[in-house]
Amino acid sequence: MTRFKTVTAAWALFLLMTGCQAMTGQTLGENVDDTTITTSVKSKLASDRLVTLTRVGVETVNRTVYLTGEVQTADQKLHAGSLAAQVGGVKQVVNNIQVQKN
């Protein structure tokens, strides 16, 4: 009976892992990496000494960081992209931040 429980548990784990990949197209490890990158980028933007970039949205897919939102100047947009690129594991930054028109 113990062998049956072990095989059943292993099978359930396998289905869970493949189910996660089927839903997102990513493995569990890739999802965790993307979440870690997103959290690190958000933290870096929020704690920046030059300007707090808390109105910038961050999403990470396959280690590509997508920045959205609005800032006051073009320099702030470039700075946000530069900060995101400094985070470990980032493959690419797509900076879709809009500059406010005054």
C-alpha positions in Angstrom: 0.0 0.0 0.0 2.9 2.4 0.7 4.2 2.0 -2.8 0.8 2.9 -4.2 0.7 6.1 -2.1 4.2 7.0 -3.3 3.4 6.5 -6.9 0.1 8.4 -6.5 1.9 11.3 -4.9 4.6 11.4 -7.6 1.9 11.3 -10.3 0.0 14.1 -8.6 3.1 16.3 -8.4 3.9 15.6 -12.1 0.4 16.7 -13.1 0.6 19.8 -11.0 4.0 20.8 -12.5 2.9 20.1 -16.1 -0.5 21.9 -15.5 1.3 25.0 -14.3 3.4 25.0 -17.5 0.4 24.5 -19.7 -1.4 27.5 -18.2 1.4 30.0 -18.4 3.7 28.5 -21.0 6.5 28.6 -18.3 7.8 26.1 -15.9 7.4 26.6 -12.2 11.1 27.8 -12.0 10.6 30.3 -14.8 7.5 31.7 -13.0 9.4 32.1 -9.8 12.3 33.8 -11.6 10.0 36.3 -13.3 8.3 37.0 -10.0 11.6 37.6 -8.3 12.8 39.9 -11.1 9.5 41.9 -11.0 9.8 42.3 -7.2 13.5 43.4 -7.5 12.7 45.9 -10.2 9.8 47.4 -8.2 12.0 47.7 -5.1 14.8 49.3 -7.1 12.4 51.9 -8.6 10.7 52.7 -5.3 13.9 53.2 -3.4 15.8 55.2 -6.0 17.2 58.4 -4.5 16.9 60.6 -7.6 13.2 60.2 -8.0 10.7 57.7 -6.5 9.2 55.9 -9.5 6.3 54.3 -7.7 3.8 55.1 -10.6 5.7 52.8 -12.9 4.1 49.4 -13.5 6.4 46.3 -13.9 5.7 43.0 -15.4 8.2 40.3 -16.3 7.7 37.5 -18.9 10.6 35.1 -19.7 13.0 37.5 -18.0 11.9 40.4 -20.2 10.8 43.4 -18.1 7.9 45.5 -19.4 7.7 49.0 -17.8 4.4 51.0 -18.1 3.0 54.1 -16.4 3.7 57.7 -16.5 6.6 60.0 -15.4 7.2 63.7 -15.6 10.4 63.8 -17.8 12.1 61.8 -20.5 15.1 61.6 -18.2 13.0 59.8 -15.6 11.8 57.3 -18.3 15.4 56.6 -19.3 16.5 56.3 -15.7 13.7 53.8 -14.9 14.8 51.6 -17.8 18.4 51.8 -16.7 17.5 50.7 -13.2 15.4 47.8 -14.5 18.3 46.6 -16.7 20.6 46.5 -13.6 18.6 43.8 -11.9 20.1 40.4 -12.1 18.5 37.9 -14.5 16.9 40.6 -16.7 17.4 39.7 -20.4 15.7 42.7 -21.9 13.7 45.8 -20.9 10.8 47.1 -22.9 10.2 50.7 -21.7 6.6 51.7 -22.5 6.5 54.5 -19.9 4.8 57.6 -21.1 6.1 61.1 -20.4 3.5 63.5 -19.1 2.6 66.4 -21.4 2.5 69.7 -19.4 
